Protein backbone atom coordinates (compact mmCIF):
# COMPACT_ATOMS: atom_id res chain seq x y z
CA UNK A 1 0.00 0.00 0.00
CA UNK A 2 1.30 3.44 -0.94
CA UNK A 3 1.38 5.59 2.20
CA UNK A 4 2.58 8.72 0.41
CA UNK A 5 -0.92 10.32 0.24
CA UNK A 6 -1.50 9.55 3.92
CA UNK A 7 1.81 11.12 4.93
CA UNK A 8 1.01 14.16 2.77
CA UNK A 9 -2.39 14.70 4.43
CA UNK A 10 -0.93 14.37 7.93
CA UNK A 11 2.14 16.47 6.96
CA UNK A 12 4.69 13.88 8.06
CA UNK A 13 7.50 12.02 6.29
CA UNK A 14 7.15 8.49 4.97
CA UNK A 15 10.37 7.29 6.62
CA UNK A 16 10.30 5.59 9.01
CA UNK A 17 6.87 4.00 8.70
CA UNK A 18 4.78 3.58 10.72
CA UNK A 19 5.69 6.84 12.47
CA UNK A 20 5.83 7.20 16.22
CA UNK A 21 2.61 8.34 17.88
CA UNK A 22 3.91 11.83 18.77
CA UNK A 23 4.97 12.60 15.19
CA UNK A 24 1.67 11.17 13.97
CA UNK A 25 -0.32 13.80 15.90
CA UNK A 26 2.12 16.61 15.09
CA UNK A 27 4.05 16.81 18.37
CA UNK A 28 7.60 16.27 19.54
CA UNK A 29 8.38 13.29 21.73
CA UNK A 30 7.09 13.90 25.27
CA UNK A 31 4.99 16.96 24.38
CA UNK A 32 1.24 17.50 24.77
CA UNK A 33 -1.36 16.76 27.39
CA UNK A 34 -4.09 14.14 27.09
CA UNK A 35 -6.69 16.78 26.12
CA UNK A 36 -4.38 18.30 23.49
CA UNK A 37 -3.61 14.88 21.98
CA UNK A 38 -7.28 13.93 21.90
CA UNK A 39 -8.21 17.17 20.12
CA UNK A 40 -5.41 16.68 17.55
CA UNK A 41 -6.51 13.09 16.86
CA UNK A 42 -10.12 14.12 16.26
CA UNK A 43 -8.98 16.93 13.97
CA UNK A 44 -6.87 14.54 11.86
CA UNK A 45 -9.64 11.94 11.72
CA UNK A 46 -12.03 14.57 10.41
CA UNK A 47 -9.43 15.49 7.79
CA UNK A 48 -8.97 11.87 6.65
CA UNK A 49 -12.69 11.30 6.22
CA UNK A 50 -12.67 13.71 3.28
CA UNK A 51 -10.54 11.18 1.31
CA UNK A 52 -12.42 8.04 2.37
CA UNK A 53 -14.13 7.26 -0.95
CA UNK A 54 -11.09 7.79 -3.16
CA UNK A 55 -8.44 6.25 -0.87
CA UNK A 56 -10.22 3.71 1.40
CA UNK A 57 -7.11 1.68 2.32
CA UNK A 58 -5.00 4.71 3.22
CA UNK A 59 -7.83 6.24 5.27
CA UNK A 60 -8.41 2.98 7.15
CA UNK A 61 -4.69 2.73 7.94
CA UNK A 62 -4.62 6.34 9.15
CA UNK A 63 -7.73 5.90 11.31
CA UNK A 64 -6.28 2.79 12.97
CA UNK A 65 -2.94 4.48 13.69
CA UNK A 66 -4.64 7.58 15.13
CA UNK A 67 -6.92 5.49 17.35
CA UNK A 68 -3.95 3.50 18.65
CA UNK A 69 -2.03 6.70 19.28
CA UNK A 70 -4.87 8.24 21.30
CA UNK A 71 -5.41 5.12 23.40
CA UNK A 72 -1.69 4.88 24.16
CA UNK A 73 -0.86 8.55 24.79
CA UNK A 74 -4.00 9.38 26.79
CA UNK A 75 -3.23 6.65 29.31
CA UNK A 76 -0.45 7.73 31.70
CA UNK A 77 0.95 4.23 32.31
CA UNK A 78 0.99 3.28 28.62
CA UNK A 79 2.45 6.66 27.67
CA UNK A 80 5.33 6.34 30.16
CA UNK A 81 6.13 2.87 28.87
CA UNK A 82 5.96 4.06 25.25
CA UNK A 83 8.19 7.08 25.91
CA UNK A 84 10.80 4.81 27.48
CA UNK A 85 10.73 2.62 24.38
CA UNK A 86 11.53 5.75 22.34
CA UNK A 87 14.49 6.57 24.62
CA UNK A 88 12.85 9.39 26.60
CA UNK A 89 13.64 9.31 30.32
CA UNK A 90 11.69 11.68 32.53
CA UNK A 91 13.42 12.81 35.76
CA UNK A 92 11.88 11.25 38.83
CA UNK A 93 10.40 13.60 41.39
CA UNK A 94 12.32 13.73 44.70
CA UNK A 95 10.70 11.75 47.45
CA UNK A 96 9.30 13.95 50.19
CA UNK A 97 9.58 12.91 53.80
CA UNK A 98 6.06 12.76 55.25
CA UNK A 99 5.52 15.27 58.02
CA UNK A 100 4.12 14.00 61.32
CA UNK A 101 0.45 14.73 61.74
CA UNK A 102 -1.52 15.39 64.87
CA UNK A 103 -4.64 13.81 63.38
CA UNK A 104 -5.77 10.44 64.76
CA UNK A 105 -4.57 7.39 62.84
CA UNK A 106 -7.28 5.79 60.69
CA UNK A 107 -8.22 2.23 61.53
CA UNK A 108 -7.39 -0.48 59.04
CA UNK A 109 -10.34 -1.96 57.13
CA UNK A 110 -10.82 -5.62 57.99
CA UNK A 111 -11.58 -8.30 55.42
CA UNK A 112 -15.18 -8.60 56.57
CA UNK A 113 -15.70 -4.84 56.19
CA UNK A 114 -14.29 -4.85 52.63
CA UNK A 115 -16.92 -7.27 51.30
CA UNK A 116 -19.68 -6.13 48.96
CA UNK A 117 -22.48 -4.48 50.91
CA UNK A 118 -25.04 -5.25 48.20
CA UNK A 119 -25.37 -9.02 48.28
CA UNK A 120 -25.86 -10.85 44.96
CA UNK A 121 -28.05 -13.94 45.23
CA UNK A 122 -26.79 -16.37 42.59
CA UNK A 123 -29.33 -19.05 43.46
CA UNK A 124 -32.27 -17.07 42.07
CA UNK A 125 -32.74 -17.01 38.31
CA UNK A 126 -34.25 -13.52 38.15
CA UNK A 127 -31.50 -11.92 40.26
CA UNK A 128 -28.54 -13.92 38.90
CA UNK A 129 -27.33 -11.36 36.38
CA UNK A 130 -29.14 -8.14 37.23
CA UNK A 131 -27.10 -5.30 35.77
CA UNK A 132 -27.70 -2.99 38.72
CA UNK A 133 -26.33 -5.49 41.23
CA UNK A 134 -23.29 -6.22 39.08
CA UNK A 135 -22.65 -2.49 38.63
CA UNK A 136 -22.81 -1.99 42.41
CA UNK A 137 -20.26 -4.76 42.91
CA UNK A 138 -18.11 -3.28 40.13
CA UNK A 139 -18.04 0.11 41.89
CA UNK A 140 -17.25 -1.27 45.34
CA UNK A 141 -14.57 -3.84 44.54
CA UNK A 142 -11.35 -3.26 42.58
CA UNK A 143 -11.56 -6.59 40.75
CA UNK A 144 -15.28 -7.22 40.35
CA UNK A 145 -14.79 -9.83 37.63
CA UNK A 146 -12.93 -12.24 39.90
CA UNK A 147 -15.50 -11.73 42.67
CA UNK A 148 -18.41 -12.45 40.35
CA UNK A 149 -16.75 -15.52 38.86
CA UNK A 150 -15.82 -16.84 42.30
CA UNK A 151 -19.41 -16.50 43.44
CA UNK A 152 -20.65 -18.30 40.35
CA UNK A 153 -18.19 -21.14 41.03
CA UNK A 154 -19.26 -21.33 44.68
CA UNK A 155 -22.98 -21.32 43.87
CA UNK A 156 -24.91 -24.51 44.80
CA UNK A 157 -24.41 -27.11 42.04
CA UNK A 158 -28.06 -28.08 41.62
CA UNK A 159 -28.40 -29.78 38.18
CA UNK A 160 -32.07 -28.84 38.03
CA UNK A 161 -31.29 -25.10 38.22
CA UNK A 162 -27.96 -24.67 36.42
CA UNK A 163 -29.35 -25.07 32.86
CA UNK A 164 -32.09 -22.58 33.65
CA UNK A 165 -29.53 -20.04 34.92
CA UNK A 166 -27.28 -20.48 31.91
CA UNK A 167 -30.18 -20.11 29.47
CA UNK A 168 -31.11 -16.82 31.13
CA UNK A 169 -27.43 -15.85 30.96
CA UNK A 170 -27.28 -16.50 27.20
CA UNK A 171 -30.58 -14.75 26.46
CA UNK A 172 -29.42 -11.56 28.17
CA UNK A 173 -26.14 -11.53 26.25
CA UNK A 174 -27.87 -12.21 22.91
CA UNK A 175 -30.34 -9.39 23.54
CA UNK A 176 -27.52 -6.93 24.28
CA UNK A 177 -25.53 -7.96 21.20
CA UNK A 178 -28.58 -7.51 18.98
CA UNK A 179 -29.07 -4.03 20.42
CA UNK A 180 -25.42 -3.25 19.73
CA UNK A 181 -25.80 -4.53 16.15
CA UNK A 182 -28.82 -2.27 15.61
CA UNK A 183 -26.77 0.70 16.76
CA UNK A 184 -24.05 -0.13 14.23
CA UNK A 185 -26.61 -0.27 11.42
CA UNK A 186 -27.98 3.13 12.42
CA UNK A 187 -24.48 4.56 12.51
CA UNK A 188 -23.72 3.18 9.04
CA UNK A 189 -26.55 5.38 7.70
CA UNK A 190 -24.97 8.43 9.38
CA UNK A 191 -28.14 9.20 11.37
CA UNK A 192 -26.59 8.96 14.80
CA UNK A 193 -28.61 11.08 17.25
CA UNK A 194 -27.98 11.88 20.89
CA UNK A 195 -30.58 9.37 22.11
CA UNK A 196 -29.01 6.59 20.05
CA UNK A 197 -25.56 7.54 21.34
CA UNK A 198 -26.73 7.18 24.93
CA UNK A 199 -28.29 3.81 24.11
CA UNK A 200 -25.02 2.66 22.53
CA UNK A 201 -23.04 3.73 25.60
CA UNK A 202 -25.48 1.86 27.86
CA UNK A 203 -25.20 -1.27 25.70
CA UNK A 204 -21.39 -1.15 25.70
CA UNK A 205 -21.39 -0.73 29.48
CA UNK A 206 -23.71 -3.70 29.96
CA UNK A 207 -21.73 -5.95 27.62
CA UNK A 208 -18.52 -5.12 29.47
CA UNK A 209 -19.89 -5.99 32.92
CA UNK A 210 -18.23 -8.75 34.88
CA UNK A 211 -20.94 -11.32 34.14
CA UNK A 212 -19.96 -11.53 30.44
CA UNK A 213 -16.38 -12.67 31.15
CA UNK A 214 -17.11 -16.44 30.97
CA UNK A 215 -18.16 -15.87 27.34
CA UNK A 216 -15.04 -14.01 26.16
CA UNK A 217 -13.84 -17.05 24.13
CA UNK A 218 -17.07 -16.80 22.08
CA UNK A 219 -16.81 -13.01 21.62
CA UNK A 220 -13.69 -12.94 19.47
CA UNK A 221 -13.58 -10.39 16.68
CA UNK A 222 -12.11 -10.73 13.20
CA UNK A 223 -9.82 -8.21 11.54
CA UNK A 224 -7.19 -7.21 14.10
CA UNK A 225 -8.32 -9.92 16.53
CA UNK A 226 -9.55 -7.33 19.04
CA UNK A 227 -12.22 -8.22 21.54
CA UNK A 228 -15.35 -6.27 22.32
CA UNK A 229 -13.68 -4.70 25.35
CA UNK A 230 -10.98 -3.12 23.16
CA UNK A 231 -13.54 -1.85 20.64
CA UNK A 232 -15.64 -0.29 23.40
CA UNK A 233 -12.57 1.33 24.94
CA UNK A 234 -11.81 3.04 21.63
CA UNK A 235 -15.44 3.98 20.97
CA UNK A 236 -15.79 5.54 24.43
CA UNK A 237 -13.34 8.28 23.38
CA UNK A 238 -15.36 9.19 20.27
CA UNK A 239 -18.54 11.33 20.23
CA UNK A 240 -20.20 8.71 18.02
CA UNK A 241 -19.49 5.82 15.68
CA UNK A 242 -19.23 8.25 12.77
CA UNK A 243 -15.47 8.38 13.42
CA UNK A 244 -15.20 4.79 12.24
CA UNK A 245 -14.91 4.27 8.50
CA UNK A 246 -17.37 2.08 6.60
CA UNK A 247 -14.95 -0.87 6.40
CA UNK A 248 -14.56 -0.95 10.18
CA UNK A 249 -18.32 -0.80 10.70
CA UNK A 250 -18.84 -3.70 8.29
CA UNK A 251 -16.15 -5.77 10.05
CA UNK A 252 -17.65 -5.17 13.49
CA UNK A 253 -21.17 -5.90 12.24
CA UNK A 254 -19.99 -9.14 10.61
CA UNK A 255 -18.25 -10.22 13.80
CA UNK A 256 -21.34 -9.51 15.90
CA UNK A 257 -23.46 -11.60 13.51
CA UNK A 258 -21.03 -14.51 13.86
CA UNK A 259 -21.06 -14.13 17.65
CA UNK A 260 -24.87 -14.20 17.67
CA UNK A 261 -24.88 -17.47 15.72
CA UNK A 262 -22.40 -19.04 18.15
CA UNK A 263 -24.37 -17.96 21.21
CA UNK A 264 -27.71 -19.03 19.73
CA UNK A 265 -26.22 -22.47 19.05
CA UNK A 266 -25.15 -22.68 22.68
CA UNK A 267 -28.62 -21.59 23.77
CA UNK A 268 -30.24 -24.36 21.70
CA UNK A 269 -27.86 -26.92 23.23
CA UNK A 270 -28.78 -25.70 26.71
CA UNK A 271 -32.49 -25.95 25.85
CA UNK A 272 -32.04 -29.58 24.77
CA UNK A 273 -30.09 -30.41 27.94
CA UNK A 274 -32.72 -28.69 30.06
CA UNK A 275 -35.53 -30.71 28.43
CA UNK A 276 -33.54 -33.94 28.96
CA UNK A 277 -33.04 -33.21 32.65
CA UNK A 278 -36.69 -32.24 32.98
CA UNK A 279 -37.91 -35.53 31.46
CA UNK A 280 -35.48 -37.47 33.68
CA UNK A 281 -36.79 -35.69 36.75
CA UNK A 282 -40.39 -36.42 35.72
CA UNK A 283 -39.60 -40.13 35.30
CA UNK A 284 -38.07 -40.26 38.76
CA UNK A 285 -41.05 -38.46 40.25
CA UNK A 286 -43.47 -40.90 38.60
CA UNK A 287 -41.54 -43.92 39.96
CA UNK A 288 -41.43 -42.47 43.46
CA UNK A 289 -45.12 -41.67 43.32
CA UNK A 290 -45.93 -45.29 42.45
CA UNK A 291 -43.78 -46.57 45.32
CA UNK A 292 -45.53 -44.25 47.77
CA UNK A 293 -48.93 -45.26 46.42
CA UNK A 294 -48.09 -48.95 46.92
CA UNK A 295 -46.92 -48.43 50.49
CA UNK A 296 -49.93 -46.36 51.46
CA UNK A 297 -52.52 -48.75 49.96
CA UNK A 298 -52.60 -52.11 51.88
CA UNK A 299 -54.63 -53.81 49.17
CA UNK A 300 -51.90 -53.39 46.59
CA UNK A 301 -49.31 -54.51 49.14
CA UNK A 302 -51.31 -57.70 49.85
CA UNK A 303 -51.55 -58.44 46.13
CA UNK A 304 -47.79 -58.11 45.73
CA UNK A 305 -47.18 -60.37 48.76
CA UNK A 306 -49.64 -62.98 47.44
CA UNK A 307 -47.95 -63.06 44.04
CA UNK A 308 -44.56 -63.46 45.72
CA UNK A 309 -45.79 -66.38 47.88
CA UNK A 310 -47.42 -68.04 44.86
CA UNK A 311 -44.18 -67.79 42.89
CA UNK A 312 -42.16 -69.33 45.73
CA UNK A 313 -44.68 -72.18 46.10
CA UNK A 314 -44.64 -73.01 42.38
CA UNK A 315 -40.84 -73.00 42.33
CA UNK A 316 -40.61 -75.45 45.22
CA UNK A 317 -43.24 -77.75 43.68
CA UNK A 318 -41.37 -77.86 40.36
CA UNK A 319 -38.02 -78.73 41.97
CA UNK A 320 -39.56 -81.32 44.33
CA UNK A 321 -40.48 -83.64 41.44
N, C-alpha and C positions, 0 to 999 in steps of 0.2 A: 504494500500500500504506500502510495506517495504521500508523505506527510508535509510536503512543502507548502501546500495551501493552508494547512492547519497552523503551521509555524508562522506563516505570513499574517493570518488573522489575529493570532495571539501576540504578534510582534516579538517572537523569540527565534533563536537560531535552531537549525535542524540537527546540530551536533553539540553535545551527545543527545541521543534520543533513546528512551523517553527522558525529558528534562526533569530536573529536581522540582519538587513541589513549590518551592519559593520562587524559582524562575518562572514556573508555569503561571503563577498568579501575579507576576510583575514585581516581585520584591527581592531584596538581597537576603542571603541566608541569615536567619535569626531575627529578621524584621517583621513587624506587623502584629497586631493583636488579633484575638479570635474574631471580634466583630469586623475588623478591617478585612481580614481574609475572607470571611463569609460574604461580605458585600462585593469584593472583587470577583469571587467565584460566580456569584449570581449575575454580575455584569457580563462576564465572559460567556456564560451559558446563554444569556439572552442574545449575545452577538453571534454565537455559533448557530443558533436556531434559524437565522436568516439564510444559511447555506445548506439547510437540511435536505431539501429536495434534490439539489444538484450534486452535492457531495455527501451522501448518507454515511459512507464508511468513515470518512474523516471526521464528520460531526460526532458519530457514535464514539470514536476513539477519544476525541476531545472531551466529550461529556463524561466518560468513564474516568479519565485522568483527573478532571476537575473535581468530580465527586470524591475520588480517593484522596485528593489533596486536602479537601475541606474536612473530611472525616479525620485525617491524620493530624493536621495542623491545629484544628480546633479542640483537640483533646490534649491536655497538658502532658500526660504521661507518654502518649504516643509521639508528641512533638519533641519532647526531650530525647527520647530514644532515637528518633529520626535525625535530629540535629547532631547527635553524637556519631551516627553513621556517616554524616557528611564531614566530620572532623571539627565541628564546633563544640568547644568546651566552655560552658558558662561558669563563672567564678561562684563558688559556694559561699553562701551568706555565713558570717561568723556566728558561732553558737553563743547565745546569750545565757548567762547564769541566772536561773530563776531567783527572783527576790522573795525572801520569806514573807508570808502573808499572815495577817492576824485573823483572817476569816476561819471559821471552823472547817475541819477536814470533812469532805463528803464521804458518806458511807459507801462501801463497795456494793454493787448490785449482785445479789445471789443468783444462783442458777434458776431457782424456782420463780424469782421475780422477773427474770428475763424471758419467760415463756410468753406465748401469744395470749393476750387477754381475751380475744374473740375466738372462742373454741369452734373448731370445724368438725362437725359430726360426719365421719366418712361411712357410717353404717346406714345412713338414710339416703335413698336414691335422689330425692328432690334437693337435698342440701349438699350432695357430694361435691359438685363443681360450681357452686354459686359464685359468680364473678365478684360480688361485693365482699364475700368472706375471704376469697383468695387475695383480693386487693388489700384488705385490712392486714392479712398476714404478710403481704409483700412490703407494706409500709413499716411494719413493726420489727421485722427480722431482716438482718443483712442478707442472708442467703435463704430466701423463701422457697426456692426450688427444692433444695435438699430437705427442708422441713416438710413440704407437701409430699414429696416422694417417700420420705420415711414414714409418714402417717399412712400413706396408701399401702406400703409394705406391711405395716403393723396392724392394718385393719383386720377384723375377723374374717377368716377364710371360709366363708359359708358358700358352698358351690351353688346353692339355690339363688343367691343374691348377686354373686360376682358377674355373671353374664348380663344381668339387668343393669348393673352399674356401668359396665363397659359399653353397652349399647347406648345408654344415655350420654356417656362420654363422647362416643363417636358422632352421635347426632348433633351435639352442640358444636363440635369442631367443623363438621360438614356445613352447618348453617352459617357459621362465621366465614368460612372460606367462600361460600357462594355470595355472601354479602360483599366480601372483598373483591370477588370477580366482577360483580355488578358495578362497583366503583371504578374498576379499571376500564370497563366498557364505556362508562360515562365520560371518563377522562379522555379516552381515545377520540371522542367526538368534540373535544375542546369546549364542553359545556359545564365546566367544574364550578359549582356555586359554593357559597360559604356553608350552607347546610350540608351539602354532600361532603365537603372537606371535613367537617366535624364528625360526620358519620364514618368517614374513612379512618380518622384518627382513633375513634372509639373502637372500630374493628381491629385495627393494628394493635391497640393496647390489649384487647381481649385475647387475640391470638397469641400474644407474647407473654401471657400470664403463666405462672408456674405449672398449671395443670396440663399444659400442652406438651411439656418436655418429654413424656414417654413416647410421643409420636414424632419426635424429630427425625428418626430414620425414614419415615414415610413422607416428610415434608422437605425433600431435597429439591433443589432448583437447577434447571439446565443452564446453559450458557457458561458463566464463570464458576458455577458450582456453589454459589452463595445460598445461604438458607434464608428463610423468611425473616429471621431476626436481623440479619445484615441489611436486607432490603428495607425493612421498617426503620432501621437506624438512619439510613440515608434519606428516606422519604421524610422523616421527622424534621429534617433541616430545610425542607423545601416548602414554600407556601402551598403548592398543590402538585399533582402529578404532571402538570403541563411541562415541567422541567425535564421530564423523561422523553426521549425521542420515540418515534413510532415503533422502531425495531425493539427497543427495550420493553415497551408495553406489550407487544405481541409475544415476546419471550416469557414475560411474567404470566400473562394470561394463559399461554400454553402450559406452563408448569403447574398453574393452579388447576387447570382442567385434568391433567394427569394425576395430581394429588387427590382430587375428588374421586376419580375412578378407583384409585387404590383404597381410599378410606371406605367408599361404598362397598367394595368387595369384602373388606374386613367386617363391615356392618352386616352384610348378608351371612357371612360365616358365623358371626356371633348369634344371629337370629336362628340359624339352623341348630347350633349347639344349645341355645336356650330351649328350643322346642324339644330337642332330644332329652334334655334333663327334666323338662316338664312332664313328658310322657313317662319317663322312668319313675318320677316321683308319684305320678298317678297310679302306675302299676303297683308300686309298693303300698300305697294307701289302700287300694282295693284288696290286696292280699291281707293286710292287717285288719281291715274291716271284716273280712270273712272269718278270720281267726277269732276276733272278738265276738262275732255273732254266734259262732259255734260254742264258745265257752259260756255265753250268757243264755243260751237256749238248751235246757236239759234234754229235750226230745232229740235234737240233732246229736247230742253227745251220746245218748243211749243207742241210737242207730249206728254210730261209728263203732261203739264198743261191741254191739251185737255182730256186726260184720267181721270185726277182728276175731271174736271168739269162734264164729262159724268157720273162718279161714283156718284157724289153728286146729279145729276139730277135724276138718276134711284132710288136712295135711297128715295128721296122726293116723287117720283111718287108712289112707293110701299107703303109708309106709309100714303099717302093721300087717299087711297081707304078704 
